[in-house]
Amino acid sequence: MIPDQSVFRNVTDTLIFPEPNLARGVSEINDSTISPAKSVVRDYTAELIFPTFDYSLPVIVESTRSFEERRLTLRIELDEGATFEWQAIGKPAEKGTKVIFEGPAGINLVSPRPRAHYIAATIQSLLMMDESASLRVDGLGFSGDMHFASSPKIVSDFLRRRQIAYRLMVIEKAFKDELSVPPRISNEDVANIDFVYRAVVDRVFTWTFYQDSFPFSANDRARELLAGIDGKRSFKFEIDCLQQVLLERTLNLGQAKLTVQNASLVNREEVERDLQKLDGHSFEVFTRSLSGLANYQFLDAPNLPDGVWDKLVEEMIELDEKLVNNLFKAVNELAAGSLADLTEEEKSEVTIRPQFD
């Protein structure tokens, strides 16, 4: 279970997400709206607004107000186990009967479900990327600035986390199962998530391949197939049921065709001994790709059903392109600022597109 803390705070080994910068919402509210009672809890319809992305999210705000301490807490349940909270202390305005409230805001995430992580990461990214982000509670006469100032690096980390959560959501739907995002996600976990996601969505793709073992039966067909493995050619074969370990569970991806590029035998001597007697016995073949790549084709892996997302998730999926474009814009502006003192010739030299073999 992920601890009760701000969203994604130090929850991974290899994807480190630091504490988000907390916005300081500022609002002027009429003094008459603060009840003389010690504490008042009330629900209001409200809206999280993100003008940069032309997106707004209608929400229900739970407002807790204390007249004696001039405290105001606004709490929004974004999804089960994911909440947005704004805690503020009021002080009288210089003129009039209004009270100015100011305080930190943040997202708390306690649910391990991919959906809660996806929604929380999306809102977190919007709050960091949109300088005009605000929360408006009309019934309370409240409008507060909710921008979380942050660096492109941290925004990129949250977008990556958002992508991981989305892919786990897809895998859940395809396999009709429930998954949990663990407190720590290793590089291997991320690679396995990406692999299963591509098997479900892409069906055919190229993937890194270094070395693996496969069972063969000692017969003429195996001798013919294995004789051609020389490190120069591709090695093609079928797997009846390819299984992949994902977050401590094993998923069946069904029948697959595998083409190992530049394949070579690791245990050639053992293979040659096994093939001397073609009696159908089983033996292991260790295969390595000298280029580090293999082509996968999944013939009957589970599919993502149509119409699986509700309105909220669909709206957030539609934000993908805008979020990525906004990040690239921020990175480009940062790079442009770092080149400001260079001559045109120097700019040309340092911005040459690198060529990779």
C-alpha positions in Angstrom: 0.0 0.0 0.0 1.4 3.4 -0.9 1.7 5.6 2.2 -0.6 8.5 2.9 1.5 11.3 1.4 1.7 13.8 -1.4 1.3 12.1 -4.8 4.3 9.9 -5.9 6.7 11.1 -3.2 9.8 8.9 -3.4 7.8 5.8 -4.4 10.2 4.2 -6.8 13.7 2.9 -7.0 14.5 4.0 -10.5 11.8 6.6 -11.1 12.2 9.1 -8.3 9.5 11.6 -8.0 10.4 14.4 -5.5 7.8 16.1 -3.4 5.7 18.4 -5.7 6.0 22.2 -5.1 2.9 23.2 -3.3 0.8 26.0 -4.7 -0.2 28.8 -2.6 -3.8 29.5 -3.4 -4.9 33.1 -2.5 -8.5 34.2 -2.3 -10.6 36.9 -0.9 -13.9 35.8 0.7 -16.6 37.9 2.3 -16.3 37.8 6.1 -20.0 37.0 6.3 -19.5 33.6 4.7 -17.4 32.5 7.7 -19.9 31.0 10.1 -19.7 32.0 13.8 -19.9 28.3 14.6 -16.7 26.6 15.8 -16.5 24.4 12.6 -18.7 24.1 9.6 -18.5 21.4 6.9 -20.3 21.9 3.6 -20.2 20.7 0.0 -20.0 23.0 -3.0 -19.9 22.5 -6.7 -16.6 23.8 -8.0 -14.3 23.7 -11.0 -10.6 23.1 -11.5 -9.6 25.3 -14.5 -6.7 24.9 -16.8 -6.8 27.6 -19.5 -3.6 26.6 -21.2 -5.0 23.2 -22.0 -8.6 24.5 -22.7 -9.8 22.0 -20.0 -11.8 22.3 -16.9 -12.9 19.6 -14.4 -16.2 19.9 -12.5 -15.8 18.7 -8.9 -17.5 18.6 -5.6 -15.5 20.5 -2.9 -15.9 19.6 0.8 -15.3 22.9 2.7 -14.4 22.9 6.3 -14.4 26.4 8.0 -13.5 27.5 11.4 -14.5 31.0 12.5 -12.5 31.1 15.7 -9.2 30.2 14.0 -10.0 31.6 10.5 -9.0 28.3 8.9 -10.4 27.0 5.7 -9.8 23.6 4.2 -11.0 22.6 0.7 -11.0 18.9 -0.1 -11.7 17.3 -3.5 -11.9 13.6 -4.1 -10.4 13.2 -7.6 -10.9 9.4 -7.5 -11.1 6.7 -4.9 -7.9 7.1 -2.9 -6.8 10.3 -4.6 -7.6 13.7 -3.1 -6.7 17.3 -3.8 -6.5 19.5 -0.6 -6.0 23.2 0.0 -5.4 24.3 3.6 -5.4 28.0 4.3 -5.4 30.6 7.1 -7.3 33.8 6.7 -6.4 37.3 7.5 -8.5 40.5 7.2 -8.1 42.5 4.0 -6.8 46.0 4.4 -10.1 47.4 3.3 -13.6 46.1 3.4 -15.1 43.1 5.1 -13.2 40.5 3.1 -10.8 37.8 4.4 -7.7 36.8 2.4 -6.9 33.1 2.7 -3.5 31.7 1.8 -2.0 28.3 2.2 -0.5 25.2 0.6 -2.3 22.9 -1.8 -1.4 19.4 -2.8 -2.5 16.0 -4.0 -2.6 13.0 -1.6 -2.6 9.5 -3.0 -3.3 6.4 -0.9 -4.8 4.0 -3.4 -2.5 1.5 -5.2 -4.9 1.2 -8.2 -3.5 2.3 -11.6 -6.6 4.4 -12.3 -6.1 6.6 -9.1 -2.4 7.0 -10.1 -3.3 8.0 -13.6 -5.9 10.6 -12.6 -3.6 12.0 -9.8 -0.6 12.2 -12.2 -2.7 13.9 -14.9 -4.0 16.6 -12.5 -0.5 17.0 -11.0 1.0 17.5 -14.4 -1.7 20.1 -15.3 -1.1 22.0 -12.1 2.6 22.1 -12.8 2.4 23.1 -16.5 -0.4 25.6 -16.5 0.6 28.9 -14.9 -3.0 30.0 -15.0 -4.4 27.0 -13.2 -7.1 27.9 -10.6 -9.8 26.5 -8.4 -13.2 28.3 -8.4 -15.9 27.6 -5.9 -18.8 29.9 -6.8 -21.0 29.1 -3.8 -18.1 30.1 -1.5 -17.1 33.1 -3.4 -13.6 31.6 -3.8 -11.2 31.7 -6.7 -7.6 30.6 -5.9 -4.3 30.3 -7.9 -3.3 26.6 -8.0 -0.2 26.6 -10.1 2.6 24.2 -8.9 5.8 25.8 -10.1 8.2 23.1 -11.2 11.1 22.2 -13.6 10.7 20.5 -16.9 12.6 17.5 -15.5 10.1 17.0 -12.7 7.2 17.5 -15.1 8.7 14.8 -17.4 9.0 12.4 -14.5 5.3 12.8 -13.7 4.3 12.4 -17.3 6.3 9.2 -17.4 4.6 8.0 -14.2 1.2 8.9 -15.8 2.2 6.8 -18.9 3.0 3.8 -16.7 -0.3 4.0 -14.8 -2.2 4.2 -18.1 -0.5 1.1 -19.5 -1.3 -0.8 -16.3 -4.9 0.4 -16.8 -4.9 -1.1 -20.3 -3.4 -4.4 -19.1 -6.1 -4.6 -16.4 -8.9 -4.2 -18.9 -7.4 -6.6 -21.4 -6.8 -9.4 -18.9 -9.9 -8.6 -16.8 -7.9 -8.4 -13.7 -7.0 -5.9 -11.0 -3.4 -4.7 -10.6 -1.7 -2.6 -7.9 1.1 -0.1 -8.4 3.8 -1.1 -6.0 5.6 1.3 -3.7 8.7 0.8 -5.7 9.0 0.3 -9.5 12.3 -1.0 -10.9 13.6 -0.6 -14.4 12.7 -4.3 -15.0 9.2 -3.7 -13.8 8.8 -0.7 -16.2 10.2 -2.8 -19.1 7.8 -5.7 -18.4 4.8 -3.3 -18.2 5.8 -1.8 -21.6 6.3 -5.3 -23.1 2.9 -6.6 -22.1 1.2 -3.3 -23.1 2.7 -3.5 -26.6 1.7 -7.2 -26.9 -1.9 -6.1 -26.2 -2.0 -2.9 -28.2 0.6 -3.2 -31.0 0.6 -7.0 -31.4 3.7 -6.8 -33.7 6.9 -4.9 -32.6 10.6 -5.1 -32.2 12.0 -5.5 -28.7 15.4 -5.8 -27.0 16.6 -9.3 -26.8 20.0 -10.5 -25.5 19.7 -14.0 -24.3 17.0 -16.5 -23.4 16.4 -20.2 -23.2 13.7 -22.1 -25.2 12.6 -25.8 -25.0 13.0 -28.0 -28.1 12.3 -31.6 -28.8 15.1 -33.7 -30.4 13.8 -34.4 -33.9 14.6 -33.6 -37.5 12.7 -30.3 -37.5 14.8 -29.1 -34.5 18.0 -30.1 -36.2 17.1 -28.2 -39.3 16.1 -25.1 -37.4 19.1 -25.0 -35.1 21.7 -25.7 -37.9 21.1 -22.3 -39.4 22.0 -20.3 -36.3 25.3 -18.7 -37.1 25.1 -15.2 -35.8 24.5 -13.7 -39.2 20.9 -14.8 -39.9 17.6 -14.5 -38.1 16.2 -17.4 -36.1 12.5 -17.8 -36.5 10.3 -20.0 -34.4 6.9 -20.2 -32.6 6.1 -20.3 -29.0 2.8 -22.0 -28.1 2.2 -19.9 -25.0 4.5 -17.0 -24.2 4.3 -16.0 -20.5 5.5 -12.8 -19.0 6.0 -12.0 -15.3 4.4 -8.7 -14.4 4.5 -7.2 -10.8 4.9 -10.7 -9.2 2.2 -12.4 -11.3 2.5 -14.4 -14.5 0.4 -13.4 -17.5 -0.3 -15.6 -20.5 0.2 -13.7 -23.8 -0.8 -16.6 -26.0 0.8 -17.9 -29.1 3.7 -15.8 -30.5 6.1 -15.9 -33.4 9.6 -14.8 -32.5 12.4 -13.7 -34.9 15.7 -13.3 -33.1 18.0 -11.0 -35.2 21.6 -12.1 -35.7 21.0 -15.2 -33.6 23.8 -17.4 -32.2 23.8 -20.5 -29.9 25.2 -20.0 -26.5 25.3 -23.7 -25.5 26.2 -25.1 -29.0 28.1 -28.1 -27.7 25.2 -29.3 -25.5 22.7 -28.7 -28.4 24.9 -30.8 -30.8 25.0 -33.7 -28.2 21.2 -33.6 -27.7 20.7 -33.7 -31.5 22.8 -36.8 -31.9 19.9 -38.9 -30.7 16.6 -37.9 -32.3 14.2 -39.6 -29.9 12.0 -36.7 -29.1 13.5 -35.9 -25.7 13.3 -32.3 -24.5 16.3 -30.1 -24.2 17.1 -26.4 -23.6 18.5 -24.1 -26.3 20.1 -20.9 -25.1 20.0 -18.2 -27.9 21.6 -14.8 -28.0 21.0 -11.9 -30.4 24.3 -10.3 -31.5 22.4 -7.2 -32.4 20.3 -7.2 -29.2 16.9 -7.2 -31.0 14.0 -9.6 -31.8 10.7 -9.2 -33.6 7.6 -10.4 -31.8 4.2 -11.2 -33.3 1.4 -12.0 -30.9 -1.4 -14.0 -32.5 -4.0 -14.3 -29.8 -3.0 -12.0 -26.9 -5.9 -10.4 -25.0 -7.4 -7.3 -26.6 -8.4 -4.0 -25.1 -12.3 -4.0 -25.3 -14.1 -1.1 -26.9 -15.7 1.5 -24.7 -13.8 0.6 -21.6 -13.1 4.2 -20.4 -15.6 6.5 -18.6 -15.9 10.2 -19.5 -13.3 11.4 -17.0 -10.6 9.0 -18.3 -11.4 9.6 -21.9 -11.0 13.4 -21.4 -7.6 12.9 -19.7 -6.5 10.6 -22.5 -7.4 13.3 -25.0 -4.9 15.6 -23.2 -1.9 13.5 -24.1 -0.7 15.5 -27.2 -1.2 18.8 -25.4 0.7 17.7 -22.4 3.7 16.4 -24.5 3.7 19.5 -26.7 3.6 21.8 -23.7 6.6 20.0 -22.1 8.6 20.2 -25.4 7.8 23.9 -25.5 9.1 24.4 -22.0 12.3 22.5 -22.7 12.9 24.5 -25.9 12.4 27.8 -24.1 14.8 26.7 -21.4 17.4 25.7 -24.1 16.9 29.0 -26.0 17.6 30.9 -22.8 20.9 29.0 -22.3 22.0 30.0 -25.8 21.2 33.7 -25.4 24.8 34.8 -25.0 26.2 32.8 -27.9 27.0 34.0 -31.4 25.0 32.6 -34.3 28.0 30.5 -35.3 28.3 29.1 -31.8 24.6 28.4 -31.7 24.9 26.5 -34.9 27.7 24.4 -33.6 26.0 23.3 -30.3 22.6 22.7 -31.9 23.8 20.3 -34.7 21.6 17.3 -34.6 23.6 14.3 -33.5 24.0 11.3 -35.8 23.8 7.7 -34.4 25.1 4.6 -36.1 
